[in-house]
Amino acid sequence: MTTKLALFDCDGTMVDSQHNICASMDQAFTKHGLVPPDHHLVRRIVGLSLIEAVSRLLPEGDEETVAAVTQSYKDGFFELRQAGGVHEPLYDGLLETLEQLEAAGWVLGVATGKSDRGLNHVLEIHGLRDRFVTLQTADRHPSKPHPAMVELAIAEAGATPETTAMIGDTSFDMAMAVNARVRAVGVDWGYHDEQELIDAGAEVVAAAMADLNGILNR
């Protein structure tokens, strides 16, 4: 039997984490005497590996400064989590959608710019850990849109590119899907707009979580 794999991005697709990301970025920039970037710009880089994200927010920064701000972001986010200040709510309808896809024969995975620690925290808090057969993070792969995350997920799940769909909210997710030769399914409740997703290769953009089951099973 052919394995059908539905790969989900995390931030902006399964959970709304923008407030934590913006707050931690503010703290990291301020710690190094830098003006924090506009929150719109911060949301634009969600999904990239952290070092790549900071590099884009600090285009004039040297390698040492980028590395220092990146580490401060990690430290600040960890401290926020330890203090119970991290709030990453699930988007409405996610649990029902995961159940529908499983009932339709899909196996589930995650491909995210989060770290292993960050993803594990989200999955544990929301009781989702056992739903996913493969978890791919920025700790073990090049940044999106490199296809490595998708390629390893396919191998671990026993799927093929033809039977895999990547679901995400950013152009980075869509470009990664194109690079891995899998279906690119965008969602419009995240951090990039519909036209950006289409321009990056999305074959369709879901307007609501409830649409995903129908889209994947067409």
Phi, psi and chi 1 to 4 in degrees:
 res  aa     phi    psi   chi1   chi2   chi3   chi4
   1 MET       -  136.2 -178.6  178.6  -66.4      -
   2 THR   -75.4  131.8  -57.9      -      -      -
   3 THR   -83.8  126.9  -61.7      -      -      -
   4 LYS   -99.1  122.9  -60.6 -175.0  -62.7 -177.2
   5 LEU  -114.3  122.6  172.5   62.2      -      -
   6 ALA  -105.6  109.6      -      -      -      -
   7 LEU   -98.2  125.6  -90.0  177.9      -      -
   8 PHE  -108.1  135.9  -76.8   79.9      -      -
   9 ASP   -68.8  164.6  169.7   54.8      -      -
  10 CYS  -103.4  -72.7 -173.0      -      -      -
  11 ASP   -65.7  123.5  -63.5  -44.4      -      -
  12 GLY    87.2   -8.7      -      -      -      -
  13 THR  -118.3  -53.0  -58.9      -      -      -
  14 MET   -96.5  -38.9  -64.7 -160.6  -59.9      -
  15 VAL  -129.9  151.3  -59.3      -      -      -
  16 ASP   -97.2  100.6 -171.9    2.9      -      -
  17 SER  -113.5   10.9   50.5      -      -      -
  18 GLN   -61.0  -35.4   59.7 -179.5  -57.3      -
  19 HIS   -66.9  -40.6  -57.4  -63.3      -      -
  20 ASN   -66.5  -42.1  -51.3  -48.2      -      -
  21 ILE   -64.1  -45.5  -66.9  169.7      -      -
  22 CYS   -64.2  -43.2  -71.0      -      -      -
  23 ALA   -63.8  -42.0      -      -      -      -
  24 SER   -69.3  -34.9  -64.2      -      -      -
  25 MET   -69.0  -40.4 -158.7   63.4   77.1      -
  26 ASP   -55.7  -48.1  -75.6   -9.2      -      -
  27 GLN   -63.1  -42.7 -178.0  -90.2  -19.1      -
  28 ALA   -65.9  -44.4      -      -      -      -
  29 PHE   -65.3  -44.8  -88.8   66.5      -      -
  30 THR   -61.6  -38.9  -60.0      -      -      -
  31 LYS   -58.2  -29.7 -178.7  175.8 -180.0  178.7
  32 HIS  -104.5   18.3  -66.1  -81.8      -      -
  33 GLY    70.9   24.1      -      -      -      -
  34 LEU  -106.2  150.5  -59.8  167.1      -      -
  35 VAL   -75.1  123.1  177.0      -      -      -
  36 PRO   -60.6  142.3  -24.4   35.4      -      -
  37 PRO   -70.8  154.7   25.3  -33.3      -      -
  38 ASP   -56.5  140.7 -175.9  -87.7      -      -
  39 HIS   -63.5  -27.7  -73.5  178.8      -      -
  40 HIS   -61.5  -40.3  171.5   71.3      -      -
  41 LEU   -68.9  -35.4  -63.8  177.5      -      -
  42 VAL   -64.7  -44.5  175.4      -      -      -
  43 ARG   -61.7  -27.7  -73.2 -170.9  -69.2  -91.0
  44 ARG   -66.8  -26.2  -58.2  -75.2  -52.9  153.4
  45 ILE  -101.9    2.0   51.9   79.3      -      -
  46 VAL   -61.5  131.3  172.5      -      -      -
  47 GLY   112.7  -26.3      -      -      -      -
  48 LEU   -77.0  157.2  -65.7  172.7      -      -
  49 SER   -60.2  149.0  -62.2      -      -      -
  50 LEU   -58.9  -44.7 -175.3   54.8      -      -
  51 ILE   -63.3  -37.1 -169.1   77.1      -      -
  52 GLU   -69.0  -39.6  173.4   66.1   17.7      -
  53 ALA   -62.2  -47.7      -      -      -      -
  54 VAL   -64.6  -37.8  173.8      -      -      -
  55 SER   -59.7  -38.7  -65.1      -      -      -
  56 ARG   -72.1  -32.7  -68.0 -162.7 -178.1 -164.2
  57 LEU   -78.5  -19.2  -66.5  171.9      -      -
  58 LEU  -123.5   63.9  -91.4  178.3      -      -
  59 PRO   -61.6  -24.5   23.0  -34.4      -      -
  60 GLU   -95.9   -1.0  -55.1  -57.9  -38.0      -
  61 GLY   -76.8  144.4      -      -      -      -
  62 ASP   -80.4  172.1   56.9   33.5      -      -
  63 GLU   -59.8  -39.6 -174.5  175.4  -20.5      -
  64 GLU   -65.4  -43.3 -177.3  177.7   -8.0      -
  65 THR   -66.0  -43.9  -59.4      -      -      -
  66 VAL   -60.0  -43.3  169.4      -      -      -
  67 ALA   -63.9  -40.1      -      -      -      -
  68 ALA   -67.1  -43.8      -      -      -      -
  69 VAL   -65.5  -39.1  172.2      -      -      -
  70 THR   -59.9  -45.5  -61.2      -      -      -
  71 GLN   -65.7  -39.0 -173.0   59.5   51.8      -
  72 SER   -65.0  -36.3  -67.7      -      -      -
  73 TYR   -62.3  -47.3  176.7   95.8      -      -
  74 LYS   -59.0  -46.2  -68.7  178.6 -179.2  178.8
  75 ASP   -63.4  -43.7  -65.5  -17.8      -      -
  76 GLY   -65.4  -40.2      -      -      -      -
  77 PHE   -66.5  -39.4 -156.0  101.7      -      -
  78 PHE   -63.6  -44.1  178.6   73.7      -      -
  79 GLU   -63.3  -39.1  -69.0  169.0    3.7      -
  80 LEU   -62.7  -42.0 -169.7   64.4      -      -
  81 ARG   -66.1  -43.5 -177.0 -176.3  -63.7  123.2
  82 GLN   -62.2  -31.9  -68.7  -64.0   98.2      -
  83 ALA   -85.0    1.1      -      -      -      -
  84 GLY    77.0   19.3      -      -      -      -
  85 GLY   -94.8   -0.1      -      -      -      -
  86 VAL   -85.8  123.0  170.7      -      -      -
  87 HIS  -123.0  109.4 -176.2   52.2      -      -
  88 GLU  -128.6   75.6  -64.0  174.8  -57.8      -
  89 PRO   -69.4  146.6   27.3  -35.5      -      -
  90 LEU   -68.2  144.5  -62.6  179.1      -      -
  91 TYR   -69.5  144.4  -76.0  105.2      -      -
  92 ASP   -55.7  134.6  -69.6  -17.7      -      -
  93 GLY    90.0   -3.9      -      -      -      -
  94 LEU   -62.3  -47.8  176.4   67.2      -      -
  95 LEU   -59.8  -42.7  -66.0  178.6      -      -
  96 GLU   -63.4  -39.4  -67.5   82.3   -3.8      -
  97 THR   -65.8  -44.2  -65.9      -      -      -
  98 LEU   -60.1  -41.2  -62.4 -179.0      -      -
  99 GLU   -64.8  -40.4  -70.0  169.6   -2.0      -
 100 GLN   -64.7  -42.3  -70.8  168.5   -7.7      -
 101 LEU   -66.3  -42.5  -69.8  173.3      -      -
 102 GLU   -61.3  -41.3  -71.8  176.0  -35.8      -
 103 ALA   -64.4  -27.9      -      -      -      -
 104 ALA   -87.8    4.7      -      -      -      -
 105 GLY    96.8    8.4      -      -      -      -
 106 TRP   -84.4  143.0  -68.8   82.2      -      -
 107 VAL   -98.3  153.3  -63.1      -      -      -
 108 LEU  -115.9  147.3  -52.1  175.2      -      -
 109 GLY  -147.6  172.4      -      -      -      -
 110 VAL  -129.4  136.6  178.8      -      -      -
 111 ALA  -132.2  108.6      -      -      -      -
 112 THR  -138.2  154.1  175.6      -      -      -
 113 GLY   -78.8   -3.7      -      -      -      -
 114 LYS   -67.0  164.8  -82.8 -174.5  176.0  -62.2
 115 SER   -80.7  167.2   64.6      -      -      -
 116 ASP   -55.7  -46.0  -73.2  -28.2      -      -
 117 ARG   -62.2  -43.0 -177.6  169.6   65.2 -175.7
 118 GLY   -66.4  -43.3      -      -      -      -
 119 LEU   -66.3  -43.9  176.9   59.3      -      -
 120 ASN   -60.0  -37.5  -73.8  -27.2      -      -
 121 HIS   -61.3  -47.3  176.7   77.7      -      -
 122 VAL   -60.1  -47.1  167.3      -      -      -
 123 LEU   -65.7  -38.6  -62.1 -178.3      -      -
 124 GLU   -70.1  -43.7  -70.9  169.9    8.9      -
 125 ILE   -59.0  -39.3  -73.5  -67.2      -      -
 126 HIS   -98.9    5.8  -65.2  -64.8      -      -
 127 GLY    65.8   35.6      -      -      -      -
 128 LEU  -106.4   -2.1  -64.2  175.2      -      -
 129 ARG   -54.7  -40.6 -174.8   65.5 -179.5   80.7
 130 ASP   -82.3   -3.1  -65.6  -24.5      -      -
 131 ARG   -81.0  -21.3  -73.5 -163.9  176.8  -87.9
 132 PHE  -109.9  132.1  -60.7  101.5      -      -
 133 VAL   -89.7  -15.7  -57.6      -      -      -
 134 THR  -147.2  135.0 -179.2      -      -      -
 135 LEU  -128.1  117.1  -57.8  174.0      -      -
 136 GLN  -118.3  128.7  -52.9  -58.1  -34.1      -
 137 THR  -130.4  173.2   74.6      -      -      -
 138 ALA   -68.3  -15.8      -      -      -      -
 139 ASP   -66.3  -24.1  -75.9  -11.0      -      -
 140 ARG  -124.5   12.3  -72.5  166.4  -77.2  115.6
 141 HIS  -146.3  158.5  -65.4  -74.9      -      -
 142 PRO   -63.3  160.8  -16.5   28.9      -      -
 143 SER   -64.7  148.8 -179.1      -      -      -
 144 LYS   -54.8  144.3  -62.0  174.7 -177.6 -179.9
 145 PRO   -95.7   21.3   34.8  -37.1      -      -
 146 HIS   -58.5  140.1 -167.0  -75.6      -      -
 147 PRO   -81.9    2.9   30.7  -37.1      -      -
 148 ALA   -56.4  -41.9      -      -      -      -
 149 MET   -58.1  -47.4  -72.5 -171.0 -165.3      -
 150 VAL   -67.4  -41.6  176.9      -      -      -
 151 GLU   -63.0  -42.9  -69.1  169.2  -14.4      -
 152 LEU   -70.5  -37.5 -175.3   54.9      -      -
 153 ALA   -59.6  -43.6      -      -      -      -
 154 ILE   -59.5  -45.2  -70.7  170.8      -      -
 155 ALA   -63.4  -44.3      -      -      -      -
 156 GLU   -67.4  -33.3  -71.1 -173.6   -8.6      -
 157 ALA   -85.7  -13.8      -      -      -      -
 158 GLY    75.1   28.8      -      -      -      -
 159 ALA   -99.7 -168.6      -      -      -      -
 160 THR  -135.3  162.4   66.7      -      -      -
 161 PRO   -56.1  -36.9  -27.8   36.8      -      -
 162 GLU   -68.5  -21.1  -66.2   76.9   17.0      -
 163 THR  -111.0   18.9   60.3      -      -      -
 164 THR  -118.7  141.2  -61.3      -      -      -
 165 ALA  -125.8  135.7      -      -      -      -
 166 MET  -104.4  122.9  177.0   67.1 -147.9      -
 167 ILE  -110.7  121.6  -58.1  116.0      -      -
 168 GLY  -158.5  169.9      -      -      -      -
 169 ASP  -107.5   -1.4   68.9  -60.9      -      -
 170 THR  -124.0  161.6   70.4      -      -      -
 171 SER   -62.8  -27.2   58.6      -      -      -
 172 PHE   -64.2  -40.0  -45.7  127.9      -      -
 173 ASP   -64.3  -44.4  -62.9  -47.5      -      -
 174 MET   -66.6  -42.5  -59.9  -58.7   96.0      -
 175 ALA   -65.5  -36.9      -      -      -      -
 176 MET   -63.2  -42.1  179.4  173.4   67.2      -
 177 ALA   -60.7  -45.0      -      -      -      -
 178 VAL   -60.8  -44.7  170.4      -      -      -
 179 ASN   -63.5  -30.5  -69.4  -21.2      -      -
 180 ALA   -92.3   -1.9      -      -      -      -
 181 ARG    63.0   39.8  -62.4  177.2  -68.5  109.2
 182 VAL  -115.9  169.9  -55.4      -      -      -
 183 ARG   -64.3  137.1  -67.1  179.1   66.2 -171.5
 184 ALA  -109.6  110.3      -      -      -      -
 185 VAL  -116.6  113.4  178.0      -      -      -
 186 GLY   -89.7  160.4      -      -      -      -
 187 VAL  -129.5  141.9  -57.4      -      -      -
 188 ASP  -101.5   15.1   78.8  -10.7      -      -
 189 TRP  -100.3    7.6   51.8   81.5      -      -
 190 GLY  -101.4 -134.6      -      -      -      -
 191 TYR  -109.6   -6.3  -53.1  141.0      -      -
 192 HIS  -120.3  150.0  -72.0 -172.0      -      -
 193 ASP   -83.9  170.0   64.6   36.1      -      -
 194 GLU   -58.4  -43.4 -179.7  178.4    7.1      -
 195 GLN   -65.5  -36.2 -168.8   57.3   53.5      -
 196 GLU   -62.5  -39.6  -71.7  177.6  -76.5      -
 197 LEU   -65.5  -43.8  -59.8  178.6      -      -
 198 ILE   -64.0  -43.6  -67.7  170.2      -      -
 199 ASP   -61.8  -30.0  -69.9  -15.2      -      -
 200 ALA   -85.5   -6.0      -      -      -      -
 201 GLY   123.1    4.8      -      -      -      -
 202 ALA   -63.1  130.8      -      -      -      -
 203 GLU   -79.1  -24.1   66.2  174.4   58.8      -
 204 VAL  -159.4  153.3   63.0      -      -      -
 205 VAL  -124.6  119.3  177.5      -      -      -
 206 ALA   -74.2  131.9      -      -      -      -
 207 ALA   -85.3  -20.7      -      -      -      -
 208 ALA  -147.5  151.7      -      -      -      -
 209 MET   -55.0  -38.2 -172.0   73.8   72.8      -
 210 ALA   -64.2  -15.8      -      -      -      -
 211 ASP   -78.9  -19.6  -64.2  -21.9      -      -
 212 LEU   -63.8  -40.2  -73.6  174.9      -      -
 213 ASN   -59.9  -46.1 -175.6   50.7      -      -
 214 GLY   -64.5  -41.1      -      -      -      -
 215 ILE   -63.0  -46.2  -71.8  170.6      -      -
 216 LEU   -70.9  -26.5  -94.5   63.3      -      -
 217 ASN   -98.9   11.6  -73.8  -60.0      -      -
 218 ARG   -65.6      -  -75.8  176.1 -172.6  164.8
